[in-house]
Amino acid sequence: MTSFKFSSLWAGICATILSLLGISCSNEEEVLMYGTPTAEFEVKGIVTTEKDEAPVPDAIIKVTENISAEVGESAYQEEVFFRTVTDDFGRYGATDIIFPMKTVKVICIPPTAALQPDTVVVELEYVKDKNDGSGWYRGTAKAEVNFKLKEKPTEQ
């Protein structure tokens, strides 16, 4: 019973100290804040076949983190930020809010087994709106990624 009261008291003291540190983390030159940085990422492009440049409708486009570039090879599955599907003309486009990273993977999964999937690693450069005063918003990164899917080799 005494250890429970002591741990509750200790938790209260730690919470008070942390809140005081959070309030006092600023000076006249720079304001330090707690939170998570965010950025807007916009990707668009066209998916066609390499052979005759025909549009590929209903291909799945996934944007994932590029773990191998950020932290080295890992056994963890890469997080999918967002996904979209190509239209009848092979076009796609999507925008989402992500954690700002140096690179992302854009993966194209064809709707048919006759075509090979493809992946492109994209380096991101964030452009911040001068009127945005938010300290955690890193800006917008845009990328155009066009895929020319190859046919799978036929087995004989």
The 8 nearest C-alpha neighbors of each residue, nearest first, counted from 0:
[[1, 3, 2, 4, 5, 6, 7, 8],
 [0, 2, 4, 3, 5, 6, 7, 8],
 [3, 1, 5, 4, 0, 6, 7, 8],
 [4, 2, 6, 0, 1, 5, 7, 8],
 [5, 3, 7, 1, 2, 6, 8, 0],
 [4, 6, 2, 8, 3, 7, 9, 1],
 [7, 5, 9, 3, 8, 4, 2, 10],
 [8, 6, 4, 10, 9, 5, 3, 11],
 [7, 9, 5, 11, 6, 10, 4, 12],
 [8, 10, 6, 12, 11, 7, 5, 13],
 [11, 9, 7, 13, 8, 12, 6, 14],
 [10, 12, 8, 14, 9, 13, 15, 7],
 [11, 13, 9, 15, 10, 14, 16, 8],
 [14, 12, 16, 10, 15, 11, 17, 9],
 [15, 13, 11, 17, 12, 16, 10, 18],
 [16, 14, 12, 18, 13, 17, 11, 19],
 [15, 17, 13, 19, 18, 14, 20, 12],
 [18, 16, 20, 14, 19, 15, 13, 21],
 [17, 19, 21, 15, 20, 16, 14, 22],
 [20, 18, 16, 22, 21, 17, 15, 23],
 [19, 21, 17, 23, 18, 22, 24, 16],
 [22, 20, 18, 19, 24, 23, 17, 33],
 [23, 21, 19, 20, 24, 18, 25, 17],
 [22, 24, 20, 21, 25, 19, 26, 18],
 [25, 23, 21, 31, 22, 20, 30, 26],
 [26, 24, 30, 31, 23, 29, 27, 22],
 [25, 27, 28, 29, 30, 24, 23, 31],
 [26, 28, 29, 25, 30, 24, 31, 23],
 [29, 27, 26, 30, 25, 31, 24, 32],
 [28, 30, 26, 27, 25, 31, 24, 32],
 [29, 31, 25, 26, 32, 24, 28, 27],
 [32, 30, 25, 24, 29, 33, 26, 21],
 [33, 31, 30, 34, 24, 21, 134, 25],
 [34, 32, 31, 35, 21, 135, 36, 24],
 [33, 35, 32, 36, 135, 37, 134, 31],
 [34, 36, 37, 135, 33, 98, 136, 32],
 [37, 35, 135, 136, 98, 137, 34, 99],
 [38, 36, 98, 136, 97, 99, 137, 135],
 [39, 37, 137, 138, 99, 97, 96, 136],
 [38, 40, 96, 139, 95, 97, 138, 140],
 [41, 39, 140, 95, 94, 139, 141, 96],
 [40, 42, 94, 141, 93, 140, 142, 39],
 [43, 41, 142, 93, 92, 143, 141, 94],
 [44, 42, 92, 143, 91, 144, 93, 142],
 [43, 45, 145, 144, 143, 91, 90, 92],
 [44, 46, 90, 145, 89, 91, 146, 47],
 [45, 47, 146, 89, 55, 145, 54, 147],
 [48, 46, 54, 147, 52, 53, 55, 148],
 [47, 49, 52, 148, 147, 53, 50, 51],
 [48, 50, 147, 148, 149, 52, 51, 47],
 [51, 49, 48, 52, 149, 150, 53, 148],
 [50, 52, 53, 49, 48, 47, 54, 147],
 [53, 51, 48, 47, 49, 50, 54, 147],
 [52, 54, 47, 48, 51, 55, 49, 50],
 [55, 53, 47, 89, 88, 46, 56, 52],
 [54, 56, 89, 47, 46, 58, 53, 57],
 [55, 57, 87, 89, 86, 85, 58, 88],
 [58, 56, 85, 84, 110, 86, 59, 55],
 [59, 57, 109, 110, 85, 84, 56, 108],
 [60, 58, 84, 108, 107, 83, 57, 61],
 [61, 59, 107, 83, 82, 106, 84, 108],
 [62, 60, 82, 106, 105, 81, 63, 59],
 [61, 63, 105, 81, 80, 104, 79, 82],
 [64, 62, 79, 104, 80, 78, 103, 77],
 [63, 65, 103, 77, 78, 66, 104, 79],
 [64, 66, 103, 104, 67, 68, 102, 63],
 [67, 65, 69, 68, 70, 64, 77, 71],
 [66, 68, 71, 72, 65, 69, 70, 73],
 [67, 69, 66, 65, 71, 70, 102, 72],
 [68, 70, 66, 67, 71, 65, 101, 102],
 [71, 69, 66, 67, 68, 72, 73, 65],
 [72, 70, 67, 68, 69, 73, 66, 65],
 [73, 71, 67, 70, 66, 74, 68, 75],
 [72, 74, 75, 71, 67, 66, 70, 76],
 [73, 75, 76, 72, 77, 66, 67, 71],
 [76, 74, 73, 77, 66, 72, 78, 67],
 [77, 75, 78, 74, 73, 66, 79, 64],
 [76, 78, 64, 63, 75, 66, 79, 65],
 [77, 79, 63, 64, 80, 76, 62, 65],
 [78, 80, 63, 81, 62, 77, 61, 64],
 [81, 79, 63, 62, 78, 97, 82, 64],
 [82, 80, 62, 79, 61, 83, 95, 63],
 [83, 81, 61, 60, 62, 59, 84, 80],
 [82, 84, 60, 59, 61, 93, 85, 91],
 [85, 83, 59, 57, 58, 60, 91, 86],
 [86, 84, 91, 57, 89, 90, 56, 58],
 [85, 87, 56, 89, 88, 90, 57, 91],
 [88, 86, 56, 89, 85, 57, 55, 54],
 [87, 89, 54, 86, 90, 56, 55, 85],
 [90, 88, 54, 55, 56, 46, 85, 86],
 [91, 89, 45, 85, 86, 88, 44, 46],
 [92, 90, 85, 43, 44, 45, 84, 86],
 [91, 93, 43, 42, 44, 90, 94, 83],
 [92, 94, 42, 41, 43, 83, 95, 91],
 [95, 93, 41, 40, 42, 39, 92, 96],
 [96, 94, 40, 39, 97, 41, 93, 81],
 [95, 97, 39, 38, 40, 37, 98, 94],
 [98, 96, 38, 37, 99, 39, 95, 40],
 [97, 99, 37, 38, 36, 100, 96, 35],
 [100, 98, 38, 37, 97, 36, 101, 137],
 [101, 99, 102, 98, 103, 123, 64, 69],
 [100, 102, 123, 122, 99, 103, 124, 69],
 [103, 101, 122, 121, 100, 123, 65, 120],
 [102, 104, 64, 65, 121, 120, 63, 105],
 [105, 103, 120, 63, 65, 62, 119, 64],
 [104, 106, 62, 119, 118, 61, 120, 63],
 [105, 107, 118, 61, 60, 117, 104, 62],
 [108, 106, 60, 117, 116, 59, 118, 109],
 [107, 109, 116, 59, 58, 60, 106, 110],
 [110, 108, 58, 111, 116, 114, 107, 59],
 [111, 109, 58, 57, 108, 112, 59, 56],
 [110, 112, 113, 109, 114, 58, 108, 115],
 [111, 113, 114, 110, 115, 109, 151, 150],
 [112, 114, 111, 151, 150, 115, 152, 109],
 [115, 113, 150, 151, 112, 149, 111, 109],
 [114, 116, 151, 149, 150, 148, 117, 113],
 [117, 115, 108, 107, 109, 114, 148, 118],
 [116, 118, 107, 106, 115, 148, 108, 119],
 [119, 117, 106, 105, 107, 104, 120, 116],
 [120, 118, 105, 104, 121, 106, 117, 144],
 [119, 121, 104, 103, 105, 102, 118, 122],
 [120, 122, 102, 103, 104, 123, 119, 105],
 [123, 121, 102, 101, 120, 124, 103, 100],
 [124, 122, 101, 102, 140, 121, 125, 100],
 [123, 125, 140, 126, 122, 101, 141, 139],
 [124, 126, 140, 139, 138, 123, 127, 137],
 [125, 127, 138, 139, 140, 124, 128, 137],
 [128, 126, 138, 137, 129, 139, 125, 131],
 [127, 129, 130, 131, 138, 126, 139, 132],
 [130, 128, 131, 127, 132, 126, 138, 133],
 [131, 129, 128, 132, 127, 133, 138, 136],
 [132, 130, 128, 129, 133, 127, 136, 134],
 [131, 133, 130, 134, 129, 136, 128, 135],
 [134, 132, 135, 136, 131, 137, 130, 36],
 [133, 135, 136, 132, 137, 32, 36, 131],
 [136, 134, 36, 133, 37, 137, 35, 34],
 [135, 137, 37, 133, 38, 138, 134, 36],
 [138, 136, 38, 37, 127, 135, 125, 36],
 [139, 137, 127, 126, 125, 38, 136, 39],
 [138, 140, 39, 125, 126, 40, 38, 127],
 [141, 139, 125, 40, 124, 123, 39, 41],
 [142, 140, 41, 42, 40, 139, 143, 123],
 [143, 141, 42, 144, 41, 43, 140, 121],
 [142, 144, 43, 44, 42, 145, 141, 41],
 [143, 145, 44, 43, 142, 146, 42, 45],
 [146, 144, 44, 45, 46, 143, 147, 43],
 [145, 147, 46, 148, 47, 45, 144, 117],
 [148, 146, 49, 47, 48, 46, 149, 145],
 [149, 147, 48, 49, 146, 115, 47, 114],
 [150, 148, 49, 115, 114, 48, 151, 147],
 [149, 151, 114, 113, 115, 152, 148, 48],
 [152, 150, 114, 113, 115, 153, 149, 112],
 [151, 153, 150, 154, 113, 149, 114, 115],
 [154, 152, 151, 155, 150, 113, 114, 112],
 [153, 155, 152, 151, 113, 150, 112, 114],
 [154, 153, 152, 151, 113, 150, 112, 114]]
